[in-house]
């Protein structure tokens, strides 16, 4: 499932000029341009990533199912 995730923009963790507001604005801009994508910040990759919304829904349902068990 994870193979559908695409890195759109890597963020340099040492660049102190980049704020959380900048990252959130970038995510919103990408979401507006690509409404069919789930756009998110991946802390492990330190990057703005995306995946198709249908794939994101399946992952969320799988995680939710594990929590209930």
mmCIF file of the N, C-alpha and C atoms, coordinates in Angstrom:
data_MODEL
# 
_entry.id   MODEL 
# 
loop_
_atom_site.group_PDB 
_atom_site.id 
_atom_site.type_symbol 
_atom_site.label_atom_id 
_atom_site.label_alt_id 
_atom_site.label_comp_id 
_atom_site.label_asym_id 
_atom_site.label_entity_id 
_atom_site.label_seq_id 
_atom_site.pdbx_PDB_ins_code 
_atom_site.Cartn_x 
_atom_site.Cartn_y 
_atom_site.Cartn_z 
_atom_site.occupancy 
_atom_site.B_iso_or_equiv 
_atom_site.pdbx_formal_charge 
_atom_site.auth_seq_id 
_atom_site.auth_comp_id 
_atom_site.auth_asym_id 
_atom_site.auth_atom_id 
_atom_site.pdbx_PDB_model_num 
ATOM 1   N N  . UNK A 1 1  ? 0.820   -1.203 0.000  1.00 0.00 ? 1  UNK A N  1 
ATOM 2   C CA . UNK A 1 1  ? 0.000   0.000  0.000  1.00 0.00 ? 1  UNK A CA 1 
ATOM 3   C C  . UNK A 1 1  ? 0.859   1.260  0.000  1.00 0.00 ? 1  UNK A C  1 
ATOM 4   N N  . UNK A 1 2  ? 1.957   1.217  0.706  1.00 0.00 ? 2  UNK A N  1 
ATOM 5   C CA . UNK A 1 2  ? 2.813   2.385  0.857  1.00 0.00 ? 2  UNK A CA 1 
ATOM 6   C C  . UNK A 1 2  ? 3.430   2.831  -0.463 1.00 0.00 ? 2  UNK A C  1 
ATOM 7   N N  . UNK A 1 3  ? 3.490   1.953  -1.470 1.00 0.00 ? 3  UNK A N  1 
ATOM 8   C CA . UNK A 1 3  ? 4.134   2.291  -2.737 1.00 0.00 ? 3  UNK A CA 1 
ATOM 9   C C  . UNK A 1 3  ? 3.401   3.386  -3.486 1.00 0.00 ? 3  UNK A C  1 
ATOM 10  N N  . UNK A 1 4  ? 2.141   3.667  -3.156 1.00 0.00 ? 4  UNK A N  1 
ATOM 11  C CA . UNK A 1 4  ? 1.387   4.723  -3.816 1.00 0.00 ? 4  UNK A CA 1 
ATOM 12  C C  . UNK A 1 4  ? 1.814   6.110  -3.328 1.00 0.00 ? 4  UNK A C  1 
ATOM 13  N N  . UNK A 1 5  ? 2.514   6.169  -2.202 1.00 0.00 ? 5  UNK A N  1 
ATOM 14  C CA . UNK A 1 5  ? 2.943   7.456  -1.657 1.00 0.00 ? 5  UNK A CA 1 
ATOM 15  C C  . UNK A 1 5  ? 4.034   8.051  -2.539 1.00 0.00 ? 5  UNK A C  1 
ATOM 16  N N  . UNK A 1 6  ? 3.870   9.328  -2.875 1.00 0.00 ? 6  UNK A N  1 
ATOM 17  C CA . UNK A 1 6  ? 4.884   10.036 -3.663 1.00 0.00 ? 6  UNK A CA 1 
ATOM 18  C C  . UNK A 1 6  ? 5.396   11.226 -2.868 1.00 0.00 ? 6  UNK A C  1 
ATOM 19  N N  . UNK A 1 7  ? 6.697   11.428 -2.890 1.00 0.00 ? 7  UNK A N  1 
ATOM 20  C CA . UNK A 1 7  ? 7.288   12.605 -2.259 1.00 0.00 ? 7  UNK A CA 1 
ATOM 21  C C  . UNK A 1 7  ? 7.189   13.747 -3.262 1.00 0.00 ? 7  UNK A C  1 
ATOM 22  N N  . UNK A 1 8  ? 6.578   14.838 -2.836 1.00 0.00 ? 8  UNK A N  1 
ATOM 23  C CA . UNK A 1 8  ? 6.422   15.997 -3.713 1.00 0.00 ? 8  UNK A CA 1 
ATOM 24  C C  . UNK A 1 8  ? 7.535   17.010 -3.457 1.00 0.00 ? 8  UNK A C  1 
ATOM 25  N N  . UNK A 1 9  ? 7.767   17.314 -2.185 1.00 0.00 ? 9  UNK A N  1 
ATOM 26  C CA . UNK A 1 9  ? 8.785   18.306 -1.818 1.00 0.00 ? 9  UNK A CA 1 
ATOM 27  C C  . UNK A 1 9  ? 9.500   17.834 -0.562 1.00 0.00 ? 9  UNK A C  1 
ATOM 28  N N  . UNK A 1 10 ? 10.799  17.723 -0.631 1.00 0.00 ? 10 UNK A N  1 
ATOM 29  C CA . UNK A 1 10 ? 11.598  17.442 0.575  1.00 0.00 ? 10 UNK A CA 1 
ATOM 30  C C  . UNK A 1 10 ? 11.882  18.762 1.279  1.00 0.00 ? 10 UNK A C  1 
ATOM 31  N N  . UNK A 1 11 ? 11.859  18.720 2.603  1.00 0.00 ? 11 UNK A N  1 
ATOM 32  C CA . UNK A 1 11 ? 12.121  19.898 3.427  1.00 0.00 ? 11 UNK A CA 1 
ATOM 33  C C  . UNK A 1 11 ? 13.465  19.694 4.116  1.00 0.00 ? 11 UNK A C  1 
ATOM 34  N N  . UNK A 1 12 ? 14.316  20.695 4.056  1.00 0.00 ? 12 UNK A N  1 
ATOM 35  C CA . UNK A 1 12 ? 15.612  20.609 4.729  1.00 0.00 ? 12 UNK A CA 1 
ATOM 36  C C  . UNK A 1 12 ? 15.384  20.866 6.224  1.00 0.00 ? 12 UNK A C  1 
ATOM 37  N N  . UNK A 1 13 ? 15.599  19.872 7.079  1.00 0.00 ? 13 UNK A N  1 
ATOM 38  C CA . UNK A 1 13 ? 15.336  20.063 8.508  1.00 0.00 ? 13 UNK A CA 1 
ATOM 39  C C  . UNK A 1 13 ? 16.276  21.072 9.168  1.00 0.00 ? 13 UNK A C  1 
ATOM 40  N N  . UNK A 1 14 ? 17.351  21.422 8.483  1.00 0.00 ? 14 UNK A N  1 
ATOM 41  C CA . UNK A 1 14 ? 18.303  22.391 9.038  1.00 0.00 ? 14 UNK A CA 1 
ATOM 42  C C  . UNK A 1 14 ? 18.033  23.817 8.580  1.00 0.00 ? 14 UNK A C  1 
ATOM 43  N N  . UNK A 1 15 ? 17.052  24.008 7.697  1.00 0.00 ? 15 UNK A N  1 
ATOM 44  C CA . UNK A 1 15 ? 16.719  25.340 7.185  1.00 0.00 ? 15 UNK A CA 1 
ATOM 45  C C  . UNK A 1 15 ? 15.755  26.013 8.161  1.00 0.00 ? 15 UNK A C  1 
ATOM 46  N N  . UNK A 1 16 ? 16.271  26.902 8.971  1.00 0.00 ? 16 UNK A N  1 
ATOM 47  C CA . UNK A 1 16 ? 15.468  27.556 9.999  1.00 0.00 ? 16 UNK A CA 1 
ATOM 48  C C  . UNK A 1 16 ? 14.531  28.621 9.446  1.00 0.00 ? 16 UNK A C  1 
ATOM 49  N N  . UNK A 1 17 ? 14.656  28.932 8.146  1.00 0.00 ? 17 UNK A N  1 
ATOM 50  C CA . UNK A 1 17 ? 13.777  29.942 7.551  1.00 0.00 ? 17 UNK A CA 1 
ATOM 51  C C  . UNK A 1 17 ? 12.416  29.367 7.164  1.00 0.00 ? 17 UNK A C  1 
ATOM 52  N N  . UNK A 1 18 ? 12.293  28.047 7.111  1.00 0.00 ? 18 UNK A N  1 
ATOM 53  C CA . UNK A 1 18 ? 11.025  27.406 6.752  1.00 0.00 ? 18 UNK A CA 1 
ATOM 54  C C  . UNK A 1 18 ? 10.196  27.218 8.016  1.00 0.00 ? 18 UNK A C  1 
ATOM 55  N N  . UNK A 1 19 ? 8.959   27.725 7.976  1.00 0.00 ? 19 UNK A N  1 
ATOM 56  C CA . UNK A 1 19 ? 8.077   27.617 9.134  1.00 0.00 ? 19 UNK A CA 1 
ATOM 57  C C  . UNK A 1 19 ? 6.991   26.578 8.871  1.00 0.00 ? 19 UNK A C  1 
ATOM 58  N N  . UNK A 1 20 ? 6.309   26.193 9.942  1.00 0.00 ? 20 UNK A N  1 
ATOM 59  C CA . UNK A 1 20 ? 5.178   25.288 9.807  1.00 0.00 ? 20 UNK A CA 1 
ATOM 60  C C  . UNK A 1 20 ? 4.112   25.920 8.912  1.00 0.00 ? 20 UNK A C  1 
ATOM 61  N N  . UNK A 1 21 ? 3.936   27.218 9.026  1.00 0.00 ? 21 UNK A N  1 
ATOM 62  C CA . UNK A 1 21 ? 2.971   27.929 8.186  1.00 0.00 ? 21 UNK A CA 1 
ATOM 63  C C  . UNK A 1 21 ? 3.334   27.771 6.708  1.00 0.00 ? 21 UNK A C  1 
ATOM 64  N N  . UNK A 1 22 ? 4.624   27.852 6.373  1.00 0.00 ? 22 UNK A N  1 
ATOM 65  C CA . UNK A 1 22 ? 5.071   27.662 4.990  1.00 0.00 ? 22 UNK A CA 1 
ATOM 66  C C  . UNK A 1 22 ? 4.712   26.266 4.486  1.00 0.00 ? 22 UNK A C  1 
ATOM 67  N N  . UNK A 1 23 ? 4.936   25.269 5.313  1.00 0.00 ? 23 UNK A N  1 
ATOM 68  C CA . UNK A 1 23 ? 4.651   23.887 4.926  1.00 0.00 ? 23 UNK A CA 1 
ATOM 69  C C  . UNK A 1 23 ? 3.145   23.695 4.738  1.00 0.00 ? 23 UNK A C  1 
ATOM 70  N N  . UNK A 1 24 ? 2.347   24.207 5.667  1.00 0.00 ? 24 UNK A N  1 
ATOM 71  C CA . UNK A 1 24 ? 0.897   24.083 5.558  1.00 0.00 ? 24 UNK A CA 1 
ATOM 72  C C  . UNK A 1 24 ? 0.369   24.806 4.322  1.00 0.00 ? 24 UNK A C  1 
ATOM 73  N N  . UNK A 1 25 ? 0.939   25.957 3.995  1.00 0.00 ? 25 UNK A N  1 
ATOM 74  C CA . UNK A 1 25 ? 0.535   26.688 2.800  1.00 0.00 ? 25 UNK A CA 1 
ATOM 75  C C  . UNK A 1 25 ? 0.855   25.883 1.548  1.00 0.00 ? 25 UNK A C  1 
ATOM 76  N N  . UNK A 1 26 ? 2.021   25.255 1.530  1.00 0.00 ? 26 UNK A N  1 
ATOM 77  C CA . UNK A 1 26 ? 2.413   24.421 0.390  1.00 0.00 ? 26 UNK A CA 1 
ATOM 78  C C  . UNK A 1 26 ? 1.446   23.255 0.230  1.00 0.00 ? 26 UNK A C  1 
ATOM 79  N N  . UNK A 1 27 ? 1.078   22.631 1.343  1.00 0.00 ? 27 UNK A N  1 
ATOM 80  C CA . UNK A 1 27 ? 0.124   21.523 1.298  1.00 0.00 ? 27 UNK A CA 1 
ATOM 81  C C  . UNK A 1 27 ? -1.221  21.991 0.744  1.00 0.00 ? 27 UNK A C  1 
ATOM 82  N N  . UNK A 1 28 ? -1.716  23.128 1.221  1.00 0.00 ? 28 UNK A N  1 
ATOM 83  C CA . UNK A 1 28 ? -2.995  23.658 0.731  1.00 0.00 ? 28 UNK A CA 1 
ATOM 84  C C  . UNK A 1 28 ? -2.940  23.974 -0.757 1.00 0.00 ? 28 UNK A C  1 
ATOM 85  N N  . UNK A 1 29 ? -1.839  24.556 -1.212 1.00 0.00 ? 29 UNK A N  1 
ATOM 86  C CA . UNK A 1 29 ? -1.688  24.879 -2.638 1.00 0.00 ? 29 UNK A CA 1 
ATOM 87  C C  . UNK A 1 29 ? -1.736  23.613 -3.493 1.00 0.00 ? 29 UNK A C  1 
ATOM 88  N N  . UNK A 1 30 ? -1.032  22.587 -3.052 1.00 0.00 ? 30 UNK A N  1 
ATOM 89  C CA . UNK A 1 30 ? -1.000  21.327 -3.805 1.00 0.00 ? 30 UNK A CA 1 
ATOM 90  C C  . UNK A 1 30 ? -2.385  20.680 -3.801 1.00 0.00 ? 30 UNK A C  1 
ATOM 91  N N  . UNK A 1 31 ? -3.074  20.720 -2.659 1.00 0.00 ? 31 UNK A N  1 
ATOM 92  C CA . UNK A 1 31 ? -4.419  20.146 -2.587 1.00 0.00 ? 31 UNK A CA 1 
ATOM 93  C C  . UNK A 1 31 ? -5.379  20.860 -3.538 1.00 0.00 ? 31 UNK A C  1 
ATOM 94  N N  . UNK A 1 32 ? -5.264  22.172 -3.634 1.00 0.00 ? 32 UNK A N  1 
ATOM 95  C CA . UNK A 1 32 ? -6.121  22.927 -4.563 1.00 0.00 ? 32 UNK A CA 1 
ATOM 96  C C  . UNK A 1 32 ? -5.829  22.533 -6.011 1.00 0.00 ? 32 UNK A C  1 
ATOM 97  N N  . UNK A 1 33 ? -4.564  22.340 -6.347 1.00 0.00 ? 33 UNK A N  1 
ATOM 98  C CA . UNK A 1 33 ? -4.175  21.993 -7.712 1.00 0.00 ? 33 UNK A CA 1 
ATOM 99  C C  . UNK A 1 33 ? -4.515  20.545 -8.050 1.00 0.00 ? 33 UNK A C  1 
ATOM 100 N N  . UNK A 1 34 ? -4.543  19.671 -7.038 1.00 0.00 ? 34 UNK A N  1 
ATOM 101 C CA . UNK A 1 34 ? -4.771  18.232 -7.250 1.00 0.00 ? 34 UNK A CA 1 
ATOM 102 C C  . UNK A 1 34 ? -5.800  17.711 -6.251 1.00 0.00 ? 34 UNK A C  1 
ATOM 103 N N  . UNK A 1 35 ? -7.087  18.010 -6.475 1.00 0.00 ? 35 UNK A N  1 
ATOM 104 C CA . UNK A 1 35 ? -8.104  17.597 -5.498 1.00 0.00 ? 35 UNK A CA 1 
ATOM 105 C C  . UNK A 1 35 ? -8.272  16.079 -5.379 1.00 0.00 ? 35 UNK A C  1 
ATOM 106 N N  . UNK A 1 36 ? -7.716  15.328 -6.318 1.00 0.00 ? 36 UNK A N  1 
ATOM 107 C CA . UNK A 1 36 ? -7.809  13.864 -6.269 1.00 0.00 ? 36 UNK A CA 1 
ATOM 108 C C  . UNK A 1 36 ? -6.740  13.238 -5.389 1.00 0.00 ? 36 UNK A C  1 
ATOM 109 N N  . UNK A 1 37 ? -5.854  14.072 -4.804 1.00 0.00 ? 37 UNK A N  1 
ATOM 110 C CA . UNK A 1 37 ? -4.767  13.558 -3.973 1.00 0.00 ? 37 UNK A CA 1 
ATOM 111 C C  . UNK A 1 37 ? -4.976  13.906 -2.507 1.00 0.00 ? 37 UNK A C  1 
ATOM 112 N N  . UNK A 1 38 ? -4.542  13.007 -1.648 1.00 0.00 ? 38 UNK A N  1 
ATOM 113 C CA . UNK A 1 38 ? -4.442  13.267 -0.220 1.00 0.00 ? 38 UNK A CA 1 
ATOM 114 C C  . UNK A 1 38 ? -3.012  13.765 -0.019 1.00 0.00 ? 38 UNK A C  1 
ATOM 115 N N  . UNK A 1 39 ? -2.852  15.012 0.392  1.00 0.00 ? 39 UNK A N  1 
ATOM 116 C CA . UNK A 1 39 ? -1.524  15.619 0.547  1.00 0.00 ? 39 UNK A CA 1 
ATOM 117 C C  . UNK A 1 39 ? -1.244  15.773 2.037  1.00 0.00 ? 39 UNK A C  1 
ATOM 118 N N  . UNK A 1 40 ? -0.043  15.385 2.466  1.00 0.00 ? 40 UNK A N  1 
ATOM 119 C CA . UNK A 1 40 ? 0.268   15.372 3.884  1.00 0.00 ? 40 UNK A CA 1 
ATOM 120 C C  . UNK A 1 40 ? 1.769   15.546 4.108  1.00 0.00 ? 40 UNK A C  1 
ATOM 121 N N  . UNK A 1 41 ? 2.123   15.878 5.352  1.00 0.00 ? 41 UNK A N  1 
ATOM 122 C CA . UNK A 1 41 ? 3.532   15.977 5.734  1.00 0.00 ? 41 UNK A CA 1 
ATOM 123 C C  . UNK A 1 41 ? 3.941   14.652 6.351  1.00 0.00 ? 41 UNK A C  1 
ATOM 124 N N  . UNK A 1 42 ? 5.007   14.062 5.848  1.00 0.00 ? 42 UNK A N  1 
ATOM 125 C CA . UNK A 1 42 ? 5.540   12.810 6.375  1.00 0.00 ? 42 UNK A CA 1 
ATOM 126 C C  . UNK A 1 42 ? 6.775   13.153 7.202  1.00 0.00 ? 42 UNK A C  1 
ATOM 127 N N  . UNK A 1 43 ? 6.658   13.002 8.508  1.00 0.00 ? 43 UNK A N  1 
ATOM 128 C CA . UNK A 1 43 ? 7.751   13.357 9.400  1.00 0.00 ? 43 UNK A CA 1 
ATOM 129 C C  . UNK A 1 43 ? 8.960   12.454 9.273  1.00 0.00 ? 43 UNK A C  1 
ATOM 130 N N  . UNK A 1 44 ? 8.752   11.196 8.905  1.00 0.00 ? 44 UNK A N  1 
ATOM 131 C CA . UNK A 1 44 ? 9.882   10.286 8.718  1.00 0.00 ? 44 UNK A CA 1 
ATOM 132 C C  . UNK A 1 44 ? 10.706  10.694 7.504  1.00 0.00 ? 44 UNK A C  1 
ATOM 133 N N  . UNK A 1 45 ? 10.025  11.081 6.441  1.00 0.00 ? 45 UNK A N  1 
ATOM 134 C CA . UNK A 1 45 ? 10.713  11.501 5.212  1.00 0.00 ? 45 UNK A CA 1 
ATOM 135 C C  . UNK A 1 45 ? 11.106  12.979 5.259  1.00 0.00 ? 45 UNK A C  1 
ATOM 136 N N  . UNK A 1 46 ? 10.511  13.723 6.187  1.00 0.00 ? 46 UNK A N  1 
ATOM 137 C CA . UNK A 1 46 ? 10.630  15.175 6.262  1.00 0.00 ? 46 UNK A CA 1 
ATOM 138 C C  . UNK A 1 46 ? 10.310  15.769 4.891  1.00 0.00 ? 46 UNK A C  1 
ATOM 139 N N  . UNK A 1 47 ? 9.099   15.455 4.431  1.00 0.00 ? 47 UNK A N  1 
ATOM 140 C CA . UNK A 1 47 ? 8.680   15.847 3.094  1.00 0.00 ? 47 UNK A CA 1 
ATOM 141 C C  . UNK A 1 47 ? 7.169   15.988 3.018  1.00 0.00 ? 47 UNK A C  1 
ATOM 142 N N  . UNK A 1 48 ? 6.728   16.804 2.053  1.00 0.00 ? 48 UNK A N  1 
ATOM 143 C CA . UNK A 1 48 ? 5.322   16.868 1.701  1.00 0.00 ? 48 UNK A CA 1 
ATOM 144 C C  . UNK A 1 48 ? 5.100   15.738 0.703  1.00 0.00 ? 48 UNK A C  1 
ATOM 145 N N  . UNK A 1 49 ? 4.130   14.884 1.005  1.00 0.00 ? 49 UNK A N  1 
ATOM 146 C CA . UNK A 1 49 ? 3.865   13.700 0.178  1.00 0.00 ? 49 UNK A CA 1 
ATOM 147 C C  . UNK A 1 49 ? 2.410   13.679 -0.241 1.00 0.00 ? 49 UNK A C  1 
ATOM 148 N N  . UNK A 1 50 ? 2.116   12.767 -1.174 1.00 0.00 ? 50 UNK A N  1 
ATOM 149 C CA . UNK A 1 50 ? 0.732   12.591 -1.601 1.00 0.00 ? 50 UNK A CA 1 
ATOM 150 C C  . UNK A 1 50 ? 0.485   11.128 -1.921 1.00 0.00 ? 50 UNK A C  1 
ATOM 151 N N  . UNK A 1 51 ? -0.800  10.793 -1.965 1.00 0.00 ? 51 UNK A N  1 
ATOM 152 C CA . UNK A 1 51 ? -1.247  9.486  -2.447 1.00 0.00 ? 51 UNK A CA 1 
ATOM 153 C C  . UNK A 1 51 ? -2.662  9.699  -2.964 1.00 0.00 ? 51 UNK A C  1 
ATOM 154 N N  . UNK A 1 52 ? -3.106  8.850  -3.867 1.00 0.00 ? 52 UNK A N  1 
ATOM 155 C CA . UNK A 1 52 ? -4.486  8.973  -4.354 1.00 0.00 ? 52 UNK A CA 1 
ATOM 156 C C  . UNK A 1 52 ? -5.468  8.858  -3.194 1.00 0.00 ? 52 UNK A C  1 
ATOM 157 N N  . UNK A 1 53 ? -6.534  9.660  -3.228 1.00 0.00 ? 53 UNK A N  1 
ATOM 158 C CA . UNK A 1 53 ? -7.492  9.671  -2.119 1.00 0.00 ? 53 UNK A CA 1 
ATOM 159 C C  . UNK A 1 53 ? -8.110  8.309  -1.867 1.00 0.00 ? 53 UNK A C  1 
ATOM 160 N N  . UNK A 1 54 ? -8.404  7.536  -2.885 1.00 0.00 ? 54 UNK A N  1 
ATOM 161 C CA . UNK A 1 54 ? -8.985  6.207  -2.670 1.00 0.00 ? 54 UNK A CA 1 
ATOM 162 C C  . UNK A 1 54 ? -8.032  5.320  -1.885 1.00 0.00 ? 54 UNK A C  1 
ATOM 163 N N  . UNK A 1 55 ? -6.744  5.383  -2.178 1.00 0.00 ? 55 UNK A N  1 
ATOM 164 C CA . UNK A 1 55 ? -5.747  4.599  -1.463 1.00 0.00 ? 55 UNK A CA 1 
ATOM 165 C C  . UNK A 1 55 ? -5.666  5.077  -0.013 1.00 0.00 ? 55 UNK A C  1 
ATOM 166 N N  . UNK A 1 56 ? -5.746  6.387  0.202  1.00 0.00 ? 56 UNK A N  1 
ATOM 167 C CA . UNK A 1 56 ? -5.686  6.939  1.557  1.00 0.00 ? 56 UNK A CA 1 
ATOM 168 C C  . UNK A 1 56 ? -6.875  6.460  2.376  1.00 0.00 ? 56 UNK A C  1 
ATOM 169 N N  . UNK A 1 57 ? -8.045  6.378  1.767  1.00 0.00 ? 57 UNK A N  1 
ATOM 170 C CA . UNK A 1 57 ? -9.231  5.923  2.467  1.00 0.00 ? 57 UNK A CA 1 
ATOM 171 C C  . UNK A 1 57 ? -9.076  4.462  2.886  1.00 0.00 ? 57 UNK A C  1 
ATOM 172 N N  . UNK A 1 58 ? -8.530  3.637  2.007  1.00 0.00 ? 58 UNK A N  1 
ATOM 173 C CA . UNK A 1 58 ? -8.334  2.219  2.320  1.00 0.00 ? 58 UNK A CA 1 
ATOM 174 C C  . UNK A 1 58 ? -7.359  2.056  3.483  1.00 0.00 ? 58 UNK A C  1 
ATOM 175 N N  . UNK A 1 59 ? -6.311  2.847  3.504  1.00 0.00 ? 59 UNK A N  1 
ATOM 176 C CA . UNK A 1 59 ? -5.331  2.785  4.593  1.00 0.00 ? 59 UNK A CA 1 
ATOM 177 C C  . UNK A 1 59 ? -5.987  3.209  5.913  1.00 0.00 ? 59 UNK A C  1 
ATOM 178 N N  . UNK A 1 60 ? -6.762  4.290  5.881  1.00 0.00 ? 60 UNK A N  1 
ATOM 179 C CA . UNK A 1 60 ? -7.436  4.771  7.090  1.00 0.00 ? 60 UNK A CA 1 
ATOM 180 C C  . UNK A 1 60 ? -8.404  3.715  7.617  1.00 0.00 ? 60 UNK A C  1 
ATOM 181 N N  . UNK A 1 61 ? -9.131  3.073  6.730  1.00 0.00 ? 61 UNK A N  1 
ATOM 182 C CA . UNK A 1 61 ? -10.069 2.041  7.162  1.00 0.00 ? 61 UNK A CA 1 
ATOM 183 C C  . UNK A 1 61 ? -9.327  0.846  7.755  1.00 0.00 ? 61 UNK A C  1 
ATOM 184 N N  . UNK A 1 62 ? -8.191  0.490  7.179  1.00 0.00 ? 62 UNK A N  1 
ATOM 185 C CA . UNK A 1 62 ? -7.402  -0.623 7.697  1.00 0.00 ? 62 UNK A CA 1 
ATOM 186 C C  . UNK A 1 62 ? -6.865  -0.292 9.088  1.00 0.00 ? 62 UNK A C  1 
ATOM 187 N N  . UNK A 1 63 ? -6.389  0.915  9.276  1.00 0.00 ? 63 UNK A N  1 
ATOM 188 C CA . UNK A 1 63 ? -5.872  1.337  10.581 1.00 0.00 ? 63 UNK A CA 1 
ATOM 189 C C  . UNK A 1 63 ? -7.001  1.371  11.597 1.00 0.00 ? 63 UNK A C  1 
ATOM 190 N N  . UNK A 1 64 ? -8.149  1.896  11.205 1.00 0.00 ? 64 UNK A N  1 
ATOM 191 C CA . UNK A 1 64 ? -9.295  1.968  12.104 1.00 0.00 ? 64 UNK A CA 1 
ATOM 192 C C  . UNK A 1 64 ? -9.749  0.567  12.515 1.00 0.00 ? 64 UNK A C  1 
ATOM 193 N N  . UNK A 1 65 ? -9.720  -0.367 11.569 1.00 0.00 ? 65 UNK A N  1 
ATOM 194 C CA . UNK A 1 65 ? -10.090 -1.745 11.861 1.00 0.00 ? 65 UNK A CA 1 
ATOM 195 C C  . UNK A 1 65 ? -9.160  -2.372 12.880 1.00 0.00 ? 65 UNK A C  1 
ATOM 196 N N  . UNK A 1 66 ? -7.865  -2.064 12.790 1.00 0.00 ? 66 UNK A N  1 
ATOM 197 C CA . UNK A 1 66 ? -6.886  -2.590 13.746 1.00 0.00 ? 66 UNK A CA 1 
ATOM 198 C C  . UNK A 1 66 ? -7.103  -2.010 15.141 1.00 0.00 ? 66 UNK A C  1 
ATOM 199 N N  . UNK A 1 67 ? -7.517  -0.736 15.216 1.00 0.00 ? 67 UNK A N  1 
ATOM 200 C CA . UNK A 1 67 ? -7.746  -0.111 16.516 1.00 0.00 ? 67 UNK A CA 1 
ATOM 201 C C  . UNK A 1 67 ? -8.916  -0.738 17.241 1.00 0.00 ? 67 UNK A C  1 
ATOM 202 N N  . UNK A 1 68 ? -9.952  -1.146 16.485 1.00 0.00 ? 68 UNK A N  1 
ATOM 203 C CA . UNK A 1 68 ? -11.144 -1.727 17.105 1.00 0.00 ? 68 UNK A CA 1 
ATOM 204 C C  . UNK A 1 68 ? -10.902 -3.150 17.589 1.00 0.00 ? 68 UNK A C  1 
ATOM 205 N N  . UNK A 1 69 ? -9.944  -3.827 16.984 1.00 0.00 ? 69 UNK A N  1 
ATOM 206 C CA . UNK A 1 69 ? -9.686  -5.241 17.330 1.00 0.00 ? 69 UNK A CA 1 
ATOM 207 C C  . UNK A 1 69 ? -9.000  -5.377 18.672 1.00 0.00 ? 69 UNK A C  1 
# 
